[in-house]
Structures are given as structure tokens and as C-alpha cells.
């Protein structure tokens, strides 16, 4: 399910809630709580769909290196960590390409 489809589905659910609760006074707090619940449900559905999906080489690299980068740089934000891991990934790919060229 794409992000756009998820957003549409959430909006449709919100409209259903408002229609159901027409007789009651629907507060923003109530709507926000219902939206959070819907978001969790959609996340669970998405996880189920992706369970059997194979990880890419990059995904595996990130998983293997994230803890190491966190330990080495505890004050780094998540954005900075991902940027750093992306840089490491590019360096690794360049080394692999050079290796493959020298083998031929």
C-alpha cells in the first residue's frame, strides 16, 4: 500500500467516524486518538504485507552497521547517522567496483 493510498484510507476512516458520531459532539482530541489508532492498524497491515519481502543489499548493510555507528557517534542525530552510513555504503560500492575491474 502506497503512502498516498494509506492517507486516503485514513481520511475515509475519519469521515466514517465523523458520520458515526454525528449525534455526539466530536472533539479534536477524540479524532486525534482515533487517527492514532487507525495509524497503528495501518502500520500493522503494512508490516504483515512486507513480512516475506527480501531485504536489499543496502538494507542489510544498514542493519549491520547502524549499531556500530551509534556506538562510535552517540551524539549524532538519526539523519546524520543515515548520511554517514550512506557515505560508508558508497565507499564500499566503489571498492567493490574497483575490485571487480582488477579481477577482469
C-alpha positions as CSV (number, residue, x, y, z in Angstrom):
1,X,0.0,0.0,0.0
2,X,1.5,3.3,-1.0
3,X,1.7,6.3,1.3
4,X,-0.9,8.1,-0.8
5,X,-3.3,5.2,-0.5
6,X,-2.7,5.0,3.2
7,X,-3.5,8.7,3.6
8,X,-6.7,8.3,1.5
9,X,-7.7,5.3,3.6
10,X,-7.1,7.3,6.9
11,X,-9.2,10.2,5.6
12,X,-12.0,7.9,4.6
13,X,-12.0,6.4,8.1
14,X,-12.1,9.8,9.7
15,X,-15.1,10.7,7.6
16,X,-16.8,7.4,8.7
17,X,-16.0,8.3,12.4
18,X,-17.5,11.8,12.0
19,X,-20.6,10.4,10.4
20,X,-21.0,7.7,13.1
21,X,-20.5,10.3,15.8
22,X,-22.8,12.9,14.3
23,X,-25.2,12.8,17.2
24,X,-22.3,13.3,19.6
25,X,-20.0,16.2,19.8
26,X,-16.8,15.1,18.1
27,X,-13.8,16.8,19.6
28,X,-10.4,17.2,18.1
29,X,-8.9,15.2,20.9
30,X,-11.3,12.3,20.1
31,X,-10.4,12.5,16.4
32,X,-6.7,12.5,17.1
33,X,-7.0,9.4,19.3
34,X,-9.0,7.6,16.7
35,X,-6.4,8.6,14.0
36,X,-3.6,7.3,16.1
37,X,-5.4,4.0,16.5
38,X,-6.0,3.8,12.7
39,X,-2.4,4.7,12.1
40,X,-1.3,1.7,14.2
41,X,-3.7,-0.6,12.5
42,X,-2.4,0.5,9.0
43,X,1.2,0.1,10.2
44,X,0.4,-3.5,11.3
45,X,-1.2,-4.2,8.0
46,X,1.8,-2.8,6.2
47,X,4.2,-4.9,8.3
48,X,2.2,-8.1,7.5
49,X,2.4,-7.4,3.8
50,X,6.2,-6.8,3.9
51,X,7.0,-9.9,6.1
52,X,8.2,-12.1,3.3
53,X,9.9,-9.3,1.4
54,X,13.6,-9.8,0.9
55,X,16.0,-7.2,2.1
56,X,18.2,-5.4,-0.4
57,X,22.0,-5.5,-0.1
58,X,21.8,-1.9,1.1
59,X,19.1,-2.7,3.8
60,X,21.4,-5.5,5.1
61,X,24.4,-3.1,5.1
62,X,22.4,-0.5,7.1
63,X,21.2,-3.1,9.7
64,X,24.7,-4.5,10.1
65,X,26.3,-1.0,10.6
66,X,23.7,1.0,12.5
67,X,24.7,-0.2,16.0
68,X,28.4,0.3,15.3
69,X,27.8,3.9,14.1
70,X,25.6,4.6,17.1
71,X,28.2,3.4,19.5
72,X,31.0,5.3,17.8
73,X,28.9,8.5,17.5
74,X,26.4,8.6,20.3
75,X,25.6,12.3,19.8
76,X,24.8,12.0,16.1
77,X,21.2,12.5,15.1
78,X,19.4,9.8,13.1
79,X,19.7,12.0,10.0
80,X,23.4,12.3,10.4
81,X,23.8,8.6,11.1
82,X,21.9,7.7,7.9
83,X,24.0,10.2,6.0
84,X,27.2,8.7,7.4
85,X,26.0,5.1,6.6
86,X,25.1,6.2,3.1
87,X,28.7,7.5,2.7
88,X,30.1,4.2,4.0
89,X,27.9,2.4,1.5
90,X,29.1,4.5,-1.4
91,X,32.7,3.8,-0.4
92,X,32.1,0.1,-0.1
93,X,30.4,0.0,-3.5
94,X,33.3,1.9,-5.1
95,X,35.8,-0.5,-3.5
96,X,33.8,-3.5,-4.8
97,X,33.7,-2.0,-8.3
98,X,37.4,-1.4,-8.3
99,X,38.0,-5.0,-7.1
100,X,35.8,-6.4,-9.9
101,X,37.6,-4.3,-12.5
102,X,41.0,-5.6,-11.4
103,X,39.8,-9.2,-11.4
104,X,38.8,-9.0,-15.1
